[in-house]
Amino acid sequence: MHELKLRAADYVRMEEMQTLHTKFCNDYAANTSNPTPNPTPQPHPRPDTRPREPRQPRFTRYAPLTVARSRILDEALQVDLLPPPRKTTTPPNADMTKYCRDHRNHGHTTEECKAL
């Protein structure tokens, strides 16, 4: 009879632990899925309106290229070395005879591109 009481007590403890675990999981899920809104919204930082100086090149001397920049760009894109460039808008006063394959717009050639 004593063994039966111990076994029943074990089952009661297991049920209580399972109930507590379920309650904890439900409370945790409710708190994480519906976070309380921030009572005082943080102000957005003001945009930096100071004029910026143009970025200087990282190095002062570069090795001369023996192949056209457009060919290097094509090969780098073919082997997925670079992500495909995003198309940028063509400026209104751009030279329509020149086309940049990196920016995919008119105004300068790929060889004249300062981004490459």
Rosetta silent file (secondary structure, phi, psi, omega in degrees, C-alpha in Angstrom):
SEQUENCE: MHELKLRAADYVRMEEMQTLHTKFCNDYAANTSNPTPNPTPQPHPRPDTRPREPRQPRFTRYAPLTVARSRILDEALQVDLLPPPRKTTTPPNADMTKYCRDHRNHGHTTEECKAL
SCORE:     score description
SCORE:     0.000 S_00000001
   1 L     0.000  -38.962  179.664    0.000    0.000    0.000 S_00000001
   2 H   -61.316  -39.977  179.298    2.855    2.382    0.800 S_00000001
   3 H   -64.185  -36.391  178.493    4.285    1.808   -2.697 S_00000001
   4 H   -66.135  -40.000  178.217    0.913    2.696   -4.245 S_00000001
   5 H   -65.046  -40.815  178.916    0.816    6.000   -2.307 S_00000001
   6 H   -64.359  -41.525  179.295    4.336    6.874   -3.477 S_00000001
   7 H   -64.576  -41.329  178.489    3.425    6.099   -7.068 S_00000001
   8 H   -64.699  -39.907  178.701    0.255    8.225   -6.836 S_00000001
   9 H   -63.607  -39.638  177.173    2.259   11.102   -5.334 S_00000001
  10 H   -61.193  -43.668  178.595    4.719   10.858   -8.245 S_00000001
  11 H   -63.012  -40.145  179.067    1.843   11.071  -10.753 S_00000001
  12 H   -63.629  -43.587  178.360    0.385   14.087   -8.942 S_00000001
  13 H   -61.765  -42.710  179.631    3.805   15.830   -9.019 S_00000001
  14 H   -62.909  -41.998  178.554    4.193   15.056  -12.723 S_00000001
  15 H   -65.116  -40.266  178.348    0.737   16.484  -13.490 S_00000001
  16 H   -64.695  -41.809  179.337    1.482   19.618  -11.455 S_00000001
  17 H   -65.468  -39.100  178.801    4.809   20.089  -13.225 S_00000001
  18 H   -66.234  -39.153  177.956    3.139   19.604  -16.599 S_00000001
  19 H   -64.292  -43.884  178.200    0.465   22.161  -15.690 S_00000001
  20 H   -64.135  -40.895  179.371    3.107   24.680  -14.585 S_00000001
  21 H   -63.323  -45.681  179.236    5.119   24.060  -17.734 S_00000001
  22 H   -62.088  -43.320  179.611    2.090   24.557  -19.968 S_00000001
  23 H   -63.514  -43.652  179.071    1.121   27.724  -18.092 S_00000001
  24 H   -61.970  -45.845 -179.476    4.674   29.080  -18.353 S_00000001
  25 H   -62.937  -41.228  179.553    4.856   28.343  -22.094 S_00000001
  26 H   -66.293  -42.209  178.256    1.475   29.989  -22.723 S_00000001
  27 H   -64.514  -41.442 -179.625    2.419   33.082  -20.693 S_00000001
  28 H   -64.875  -44.212  179.677    5.766   33.339  -22.468 S_00000001
  29 H   -64.153  -38.949  179.598    4.175   33.000  -25.899 S_00000001
  30 H   -66.219  -37.725 -178.818    1.560   35.634  -25.048 S_00000001
  31 H   -73.596  -34.198 -177.148    4.234   38.091  -23.874 S_00000001
  32 H   -85.276  -28.890 -178.351    6.516   37.632  -26.866 S_00000001
  33 H   -80.504  -29.016  179.583    3.889   37.604  -29.607 S_00000001
  34 L  -122.947   74.960 -179.960    2.099   40.757  -28.430 S_00000001
  35 L   -66.244  146.159 -179.954    4.741   43.078  -27.036 S_00000001
  36 L   -70.399  137.942 -179.903    3.394   46.076  -25.226 S_00000001
  37 L   -66.386  149.366  179.587    3.745   49.272  -27.247 S_00000001
  38 L   -67.946  120.629 -175.719    6.340   51.711  -26.102 S_00000001
  39 L   -64.346  -33.593  178.207    4.444   54.338  -24.040 S_00000001
  40 L  -118.778  103.583 -178.943    6.789   57.165  -25.060 S_00000001
  41 L   -64.778  140.478 -179.972    7.896   56.868  -28.674 S_00000001
  42 L   -75.383  137.503  178.383   11.500   57.778  -29.243 S_00000001
  43 L   -68.315  145.672  178.536   11.984   60.822  -31.461 S_00000001
  44 L   -72.207  138.894  177.992   13.499   60.116  -34.839 S_00000001
  45 L   -66.727  142.267 -179.749   17.052   61.313  -35.166 S_00000001
  46 L   -68.313  141.331  177.730   17.333   64.357  -37.359 S_00000001
  47 L   -66.276  146.979 -179.629   18.882   63.707  -40.742 S_00000001
  48 L   -75.978  109.914 -176.504   22.419   64.886  -41.113 S_00000001
  49 L  -100.669    5.145  179.328   22.119   68.008  -43.263 S_00000001
  50 L   -70.215  141.544  177.092   25.759   69.021  -43.068 S_00000001
  51 L   -67.666  136.654 -179.059   27.516   69.115  -46.430 S_00000001
  52 L  -102.926  145.841  176.144   29.832   66.158  -46.795 S_00000001
  53 L   -79.590  146.086  178.506   33.211   66.172  -48.414 S_00000001
  54 L   -63.194  146.082 -179.280   33.644   63.735  -51.295 S_00000001
  55 L   -68.617  138.476  177.939   35.299   60.479  -50.309 S_00000001
  56 L   -86.679  153.382  176.745   38.948   60.247  -51.073 S_00000001
  57 L   -62.627  150.677 -177.684   40.392   57.147  -52.758 S_00000001
  58 L   -68.277  -38.644 -179.386   41.640   54.500  -50.385 S_00000001
  59 L  -119.481  160.268  179.593   45.041   54.296  -52.060 S_00000001
  60 L   -90.621  -26.342  179.901   47.083   56.875  -53.915 S_00000001
  61 L  -130.596  139.328  177.359   48.353   54.520  -56.630 S_00000001
  62 L  -123.281  153.187  176.472   46.617   51.625  -58.348 S_00000001
  63 L   -69.971  138.453  179.452   47.962   48.989  -60.706 S_00000001
  64 L   -68.817  142.935  178.640   47.090   49.793  -64.323 S_00000001
  65 L   -84.269  140.879  178.426   44.404   47.578  -65.859 S_00000001
  66 L  -100.595   -6.055 -178.516   45.302   45.611  -68.970 S_00000001
  67 L  -127.288  153.603  179.863   41.658   44.801  -69.821 S_00000001
  68 L   -63.406  145.232  179.653   38.650   47.080  -70.265 S_00000001
  69 H   -60.339  -36.559 -179.794   36.598   47.729  -67.130 S_00000001
  70 H   -63.672  -35.850  178.291   33.427   46.574  -68.860 S_00000001
  71 H   -69.485  -41.440  177.380   34.993   43.162  -69.536 S_00000001
  72 H   -61.946  -42.215  178.227   36.132   42.838  -65.915 S_00000001
  73 H   -62.072  -45.294  179.777   32.625   43.787  -64.782 S_00000001
  74 H   -60.148  -44.749 -179.033   31.043   41.199  -67.111 S_00000001
  75 H   -68.286  -37.802  178.280   33.316   38.403  -65.878 S_00000001
  76 H   -65.879  -36.439  177.920   32.802   39.327  -62.225 S_00000001
  77 H   -71.757  -34.182 -179.364   29.028   39.239  -62.724 S_00000001
  78 H   -67.352  -36.116 -179.042   29.180   35.882  -64.537 S_00000001
  79 L   -95.539   12.950  178.631   30.994   34.133  -61.694 S_00000001
  80 L    57.618   34.999  175.651   28.800   35.836  -59.045 S_00000001
  81 L   -77.258  -30.962  178.189   31.757   37.695  -57.584 S_00000001
  82 L  -122.367  147.575  173.346   29.654   40.867  -57.458 S_00000001
  83 L   -71.146  152.324  178.666   25.933   41.256  -56.875 S_00000001
  84 L   -61.112  135.146 -177.457   24.037   42.493  -59.928 S_00000001
  85 L   -69.791  147.050  175.547   24.061   46.290  -59.932 S_00000001
  86 L   -81.990  144.131  179.320   20.849   48.176  -59.303 S_00000001
  87 L   -75.063  133.639  177.704   19.651   50.416  -62.059 S_00000001
  88 L  -108.107  161.658 -178.510   19.962   54.095  -61.221 S_00000001
  89 L   -77.710  145.118  178.005   18.045   56.948  -62.727 S_00000001
  90 L   -81.723  130.174  178.170   19.577   58.885  -65.577 S_00000001
  91 L   -62.768  152.383 -176.105   20.142   62.565  -64.774 S_00000001
  92 L   -64.257  -30.266 -177.354   18.073   64.955  -66.904 S_00000001
  93 L  -103.863   28.030 -176.186   21.099   66.617  -68.542 S_00000001
  94 L   -76.463  151.113  175.965   23.033   63.372  -69.167 S_00000001
  95 L   -77.081  111.518 -174.145   24.904   62.651  -72.368 S_00000001
  96 L   -76.262   -4.246  177.202   22.718   60.023  -74.040 S_00000001
  97 L   -86.567  -13.204 -179.473   25.568   58.778  -76.226 S_00000001
  98 L  -107.746  137.820 -177.913   27.421   57.383  -73.194 S_00000001
  99 E  -134.362  131.108  177.717   26.178   54.317  -71.273 S_00000001
 100 E  -100.972  122.575 -178.376   27.503   52.829  -68.030 S_00000001
 101 L   -77.642  -19.637  177.532   26.976   49.082  -67.732 S_00000001
 102 L   -76.481  -49.935 -179.234   27.518   49.192  -63.963 S_00000001
 103 L   -83.986  -15.700 -178.225   24.878   51.830  -63.207 S_00000001
 104 L    56.481   48.400  174.997   22.763   50.836  -66.210 S_00000001
 105 E  -151.756  174.579 -178.811   22.082   54.435  -67.176 S_00000001
 106 E   -94.683  160.583  176.897   23.354   57.160  -69.488 S_00000001
 107 L   131.434  -32.239  176.344   25.741   59.975  -68.674 S_00000001
 108 L  -155.203  159.336  179.482   29.153   58.308  -68.607 S_00000001
 109 L   -85.857  168.102  177.724   30.781   55.201  -70.026 S_00000001
 110 L   -64.546  -33.822  179.378   31.795   52.155  -68.045 S_00000001
 111 L   -68.601  -29.945 -179.847   35.432   53.104  -68.578 S_00000001
 112 L   -88.794   -4.176 -173.652   34.783   56.581  -67.080 S_00000001
 113 L   -64.107  127.180 -179.314   32.807   55.191  -64.125 S_00000001
 114 L   -83.733  -15.060 -179.890   34.203   56.410  -60.819 S_00000001
 115 L   -79.642  -20.973 -178.641   32.448   53.676  -58.838 S_00000001
 116 L   -88.300    0.000    0.000   34.456   50.907  -60.508 S_00000001
